[in-house]
């Protein structure tokens, strides 16, 4: 069985970060170890949330795992608590990574044209150092613009997104997937770029109305789990698009659904079925 380590926060309430990465990756038949970068009472859209930075634990965790000779097939980062913590995450890579370990980076720091609460204007430059180490980087539109110094705009067209993907790859990422890509009013999904081959791909599905917290985390975790089960990047992205849509549709069917995240639990059978159809790894 493949083994990954997911390096991101635990939001105790809110269906995001490690609380979705762990079940999603597990449903795909991949072992998921966790490295909490911070503990939040709830995700950053909740007013008055409280947080405890766990930077002082990262080096100790990495050293212990190295002493145990644990091999990881992939390292997957999400929310990193501060610019100062970026250096510790990079050191974590250097301590734990093997030559064949893939690095997946979801630069979870912004959406809808602005940084998340708690991040200052210096943070995108710090996050770019993590993106530079990525085999696969998965920013949304806002994050890609902030990482590359590109003026944010909500309107997308394919030439603009292709240029943005190339700019993120120029930071050092081998492959880049822009989440939330849309080139028609009724379609939404992702567009990818492989800097080695110079090729692009697009995976789109039906657009549902409304915006939901945590969908980027669900998408990224599915891509990581899918690739660990042997899917090529484009197929893993296609699975992630379908699963994210299924999560949103399940939430929209529930009139009592909470505002703070999608009811992904109802869509997990889709991933279990996908995992059963894949060869054992």
C-alpha positions as CSV (number, residue, x, y, z in Angstrom):
1,X,0.0,0.0,0.0
2,X,1.2,3.5,-0.9
3,X,1.9,5.9,2.0
4,X,1.7,9.6,2.0
5,X,2.1,12.3,4.6
6,X,-0.3,15.3,4.5
7,X,1.2,18.5,6.0
8,X,-1.5,21.0,6.8
9,X,-3.7,22.3,9.6
10,X,-6.5,20.6,11.5
11,X,-9.6,22.7,11.5
12,X,-11.6,21.1,14.3
13,X,-14.8,22.2,12.7
14,X,-15.5,23.0,9.1
15,X,-14.9,20.1,6.8
16,X,-11.6,21.2,5.3
17,X,-7.8,20.5,5.5
18,X,-6.8,17.3,7.4
19,X,-10.4,16.5,8.4
20,X,-11.2,15.9,4.7
21,X,-7.8,14.8,3.4
22,X,-7.5,11.8,5.7
23,X,-10.9,10.2,4.9
24,X,-10.6,11.0,1.1
25,X,-7.2,9.5,0.7
26,X,-8.1,6.6,2.9
27,X,-11.2,5.9,0.8
28,X,-8.9,5.6,-2.2
29,X,-6.9,2.9,-0.5
30,X,-3.8,4.9,0.4
31,X,-2.3,5.2,3.8
32,X,-2.4,8.8,5.0
33,X,-0.1,9.9,7.8
34,X,-0.7,13.4,9.1
35,X,1.5,16.4,10.1
36,X,-0.6,19.1,11.7
37,X,0.9,22.6,11.0
38,X,-1.7,24.2,13.3
39,X,-4.8,23.4,15.2
40,X,-7.8,25.8,14.6
41,X,-11.0,25.7,16.4
42,X,-12.7,26.1,13.1
43,X,-11.6,27.2,9.6
44,X,-10.8,30.9,8.9
45,X,-14.3,31.8,7.6
46,X,-15.6,31.4,11.2
47,X,-15.5,34.7,13.0
48,X,-13.4,34.6,16.2
49,X,-11.6,31.3,15.5
50,X,-8.7,30.4,17.7
51,X,-5.5,28.8,16.5
52,X,-2.3,27.2,17.9
53,X,0.7,27.1,15.7
54,X,2.5,23.8,15.8
55,X,5.8,24.9,14.1
56,X,7.8,23.7,17.1
57,X,6.7,20.1,16.5
58,X,7.5,19.7,12.8
59,X,11.3,19.0,13.2
60,X,10.7,16.5,16.0
61,X,8.1,14.6,13.9
62,X,10.4,14.5,10.9
63,X,13.4,13.3,13.0
64,X,11.4,10.5,14.6
65,X,10.1,9.3,11.2
66,X,13.6,9.4,9.8
67,X,14.9,7.4,12.7
68,X,12.1,4.8,12.1
69,X,13.2,4.5,8.4
70,X,9.6,5.2,7.2
71,X,9.3,5.6,3.5
72,X,6.8,8.0,2.0
73,X,5.6,7.8,-1.6
74,X,4.4,11.4,-1.5
75,X,4.3,14.5,0.7
76,X,1.2,16.7,0.3
77,X,1.0,20.2,1.8
78,X,-2.0,22.3,2.3
79,X,-2.6,25.2,4.7
80,X,0.7,26.4,6.2
81,X,0.2,28.6,9.2
82,X,2.8,31.4,8.6
83,X,5.6,32.6,6.4
84,X,8.0,31.6,9.2
85,X,6.6,28.0,9.1
86,X,7.4,27.7,5.4
87,X,11.1,27.2,6.2
88,X,10.2,24.4,8.6
89,X,8.1,22.7,6.0
90,X,11.0,22.9,3.5
91,X,13.3,21.4,6.1
92,X,10.7,18.7,6.7
93,X,10.9,17.8,3.0
94,X,14.6,17.5,3.2
95,X,14.5,15.3,6.3
96,X,11.7,12.9,5.2
97,X,11.8,12.8,1.4
98,X,13.4,9.9,-0.5
99,X,14.6,10.2,-4.1
100,X,11.3,8.7,-5.4
101,X,9.0,10.7,-3.1
102,X,6.6,13.0,-5.0
103,X,5.6,16.4,-3.6
104,X,2.1,17.8,-4.0
105,X,1.4,21.4,-3.1
106,X,-2.0,22.9,-2.5
107,X,-1.0,26.6,-1.8
108,X,-4.0,27.1,0.4
109,X,-3.9,30.8,1.3
110,X,-6.5,32.7,-0.7
111,X,-9.7,32.8,-2.7
112,X,-12.1,35.2,-4.4
113,X,-9.3,37.7,-4.9
114,X,-7.9,38.0,-1.4
115,X,-5.7,36.3,1.2
116,X,-7.3,34.3,4.0
117,X,-7.6,35.9,7.4
118,X,-4.3,36.0,9.2
119,X,-2.0,36.1,6.2
120,X,0.0,39.2,5.4
121,X,1.2,40.5,2.0
122,X,4.6,38.7,2.4
123,X,3.0,35.3,2.5
124,X,2.6,34.6,-1.3
125,X,6.4,35.0,-1.8
126,X,7.0,32.6,1.1
127,X,4.5,30.0,-0.3
128,X,6.2,30.3,-3.7
129,X,9.2,28.6,-2.1
130,X,7.1,25.6,-1.4
131,X,5.5,25.6,-4.9
132,X,9.0,25.6,-6.3
133,X,9.5,22.1,-4.8
134,X,6.3,20.7,-6.2
135,X,6.0,17.8,-8.6
136,X,2.3,18.8,-8.8
137,X,1.0,22.3,-7.7
138,X,-2.7,22.9,-7.4
139,X,-3.5,26.6,-6.9
140,X,-6.9,28.2,-7.5
141,X,-7.1,31.3,-9.6
142,X,-6.5,33.8,-6.7
143,X,-3.5,31.8,-5.5
144,X,-2.0,31.5,-8.9
145,X,-2.3,35.2,-9.4
146,X,-0.7,36.0,-6.0
147,X,2.1,33.6,-6.5
148,X,3.0,35.1,-9.9
149,X,2.3,38.7,-9.3
150,X,-0.5,38.6,-11.9
151,X,-3.4,41.1,-11.5
152,X,-6.4,39.2,-10.3
153,X,-9.5,39.0,-12.6
154,X,-12.5,36.8,-12.3
155,X,-13.1,36.4,-16.0
156,X,-11.2,33.5,-17.5
157,X,-10.3,32.5,-21.0
158,X,-8.0,29.7,-22.2
159,X,-5.1,31.9,-23.2
160,X,-5.1,33.7,-19.9
161,X,-5.2,30.4,-17.9
162,X,-2.4,28.8,-20.1
163,X,-0.2,31.8,-19.4
164,X,-0.9,31.6,-15.7
165,X,-0.1,27.9,-15.6
166,X,3.2,28.6,-17.3
167,X,4.0,31.3,-14.8
168,X,3.4,29.0,-11.8
169,X,5.5,26.3,-13.5
170,X,8.3,28.9,-13.9
171,X,8.5,29.1,-10.1
172,X,9.8,25.5,-10.2
173,X,6.7,23.3,-10.2
174,X,6.9,20.4,-12.7
175,X,3.1,20.2,-13.3
176,X,0.4,22.7,-12.4
177,X,-3.3,22.2,-12.1
178,X,-5.5,25.3,-11.8
179,X,-8.6,24.5,-9.9
180,X,-11.9,26.3,-10.5
181,X,-11.2,26.7,-14.2
182,X,-14.2,27.7,-16.3
183,X,-14.5,28.8,-20.0
184,X,-18.3,28.6,-20.3
185,X,-21.1,29.7,-17.9
186,X,-22.3,26.2,-17.3
187,X,-18.9,24.4,-16.9
188,X,-16.4,24.3,-14.1
189,X,-13.4,22.1,-13.4
190,X,-9.6,22.3,-13.8
191,X,-6.9,22.9,-16.3
192,X,-3.5,21.3,-16.2
193,X,0.0,21.9,-17.6
194,X,3.1,19.7,-17.8
195,X,6.2,21.8,-18.0
196,X,8.3,18.9,-19.2
197,X,6.2,18.0,-22.3
198,X,4.6,21.5,-22.7
199,X,1.1,19.9,-22.9
200,X,-2.2,21.1,-21.5
201,X,-5.4,19.3,-20.5
202,X,-8.8,20.4,-19.4
203,X,-11.4,18.5,-17.2
204,X,-14.7,20.3,-16.9
205,X,-18.1,19.2,-15.6
206,X,-21.4,20.8,-14.8
207,X,-21.3,24.1,-12.8
208,X,-23.5,24.2,-9.7
209,X,-24.5,27.5,-8.3
210,X,-23.0,28.8,-5.1
211,X,-19.6,28.6,-3.5
212,X,-18.6,26.2,-0.8
213,X,-15.8,26.0,1.7
214,X,-13.4,23.1,1.5
215,X,-13.9,22.0,-2.1
216,X,-10.3,22.8,-3.0
217,X,-9.1,20.6,-0.2
218,X,-11.4,17.8,-1.4
219,X,-10.1,18.2,-5.0
220,X,-6.4,18.2,-4.0
221,X,-6.7,15.2,-1.8
222,X,-8.5,13.2,-4.5
223,X,-5.8,14.1,-7.0
224,X,-3.1,12.9,-4.6
225,X,-4.9,9.7,-3.7
226,X,-5.7,8.9,-7.4
227,X,-2.1,9.4,-8.5
228,X,-0.9,7.2,-5.6
229,X,-3.2,4.5,-7.0
230,X,-1.5,4.7,-10.4
231,X,-3.8,7.1,-12.3
232,X,-2.1,9.6,-14.7
233,X,-2.5,13.2,-13.6
234,X,-5.2,14.0,-16.1
235,X,-7.3,10.9,-15.0
236,X,-6.8,11.8,-11.3
237,X,-7.9,15.4,-12.0
238,X,-11.0,14.1,-13.9
239,X,-11.8,11.9,-10.8
240,X,-11.4,14.9,-8.5
241,X,-13.7,17.1,-10.7
242,X,-16.4,14.4,-10.6
243,X,-16.0,13.8,-6.9
244,X,-16.1,17.5,-6.0
245,X,-19.2,17.9,-8.1
246,X,-20.9,14.9,-6.3
247,X,-20.1,16.5,-2.9
248,X,-21.7,19.8,-4.0
249,X,-24.7,18.0,-5.4
250,X,-25.2,16.0,-2.2
251,X,-25.0,19.2,-0.2
252,X,-27.5,21.0,-2.4
253,X,-30.0,18.2,-1.9
254,X,-30.0,18.7,1.8
255,X,-32.1,21.7,2.9
256,X,-30.5,21.5,6.4
257,X,-26.9,21.5,5.1
258,X,-24.5,23.7,7.1
259,X,-22.9,26.7,5.5
260,X,-19.3,25.9,6.4
261,X,-18.5,22.9,4.1
262,X,-19.9,20.3,1.7
263,X,-21.3,17.0,2.8
264,X,-18.5,15.0,1.3
265,X,-19.3,12.0,3.4
266,X,-22.3,11.2,1.3
267,X,-20.1,11.0,-1.8
268,X,-17.3,8.9,-0.4
269,X,-18.8,5.7,-2.0
270,X,-17.8,7.2,-5.4
271,X,-14.2,7.1,-4.4
272,X,-14.5,3.6,-2.9
273,X,-15.9,2.3,-6.1
274,X,-13.1,4.0,-8.1
275,X,-10.5,2.5,-5.8
276,X,-11.9,-1.0,-6.2
277,X,-11.7,-0.7,-10.0
278,X,-7.9,0.0,-9.8
279,X,-5.1,-2.5,-9.5
280,X,-3.7,-3.0,-6.0
281,X,-0.5,-1.0,-5.4
